[in-house]
């Protein structure tokens, strides 16, 4: 989703803990869950200490897709009828 929606490419890599201290934003994202902002690492604020704009946009886009509000991701949805 990130590559298609935001023009970014995600990758997995080992990083040094000190790289986290200098980050503008950090979020955790797993399959089938929305992004979760990380606002501090080792009691040090990440960026402003609040969820950043990219994380918030990623989370809202993902949740909209899961609720069927984004036609681009309709194939993610399985209707459930009462």
N, C-alpha and C positions, 0 to 999 in steps of 0.2 A: 504494500500500500504506500509506503513512504516514497518510493521511487516514482510511482505513478501520480500521486496526489501533490507532492511537494517538490518534485525535481531533485530529490536527494537520493543517495545510495547508502543503505545501511551495510555495516560489516561487523564482524566479530573479531576482536583483537584483544590481546593482553595489554594492559596499560599499567603504568606505575601509579601508585596511590597519589603521588604529588600532582599528577595530571588532573585528578578530580578536584583538587583544591583550587586550580586555576580555571575551572570550567564556568561558562556562562549559564549553562543549563545541564542538568542531569535528569534522565528519566529511566525508569525500568519498564520494559514492555515485553510481554510474553504472549504467545499465541492464545487467542480467545480472551484477552483482557485488555482493557484500555490502559494507556500510559499512566504511570504513577510518578509524579514529580518527586525528586529527591531534593530537599531544601537545605540539608546540611550533611557534612561528612566530618566525622571526628570533632563534632561541636564547632565546626567552621561553616559559615553560611556559604551556600552555592549561589553565585550571582547576587541577587537582591535578598535572598533568603525566602523568596516566594516562588511558586511555579512560574516558569518563564513563558513567553508568548508562543514559542514553538510547541512546547509540551501541551499547553492549553488548546492550541489549534489541533494538534494530533489527537488529543483525547476527544474533543468535540466532533471531529470528523469521523473517528472510529465509532463513537456511540451513535451518531446519526446513521452510519452505515448499518449498524446492528439493529436499529429500530426501523430500518427500511425507508429512511428519509432521503437516501442518496441513491438515485437510480443506477449509478455506475456500479454499485455493489449489491444489486438485487439478487444475484446468484449466491450471496452469502446467507440469504434468509430462507428459512423453512416455515411456512405458515402453520399455525396451530389453531385449530377451531374448537370451540366448546361444544 
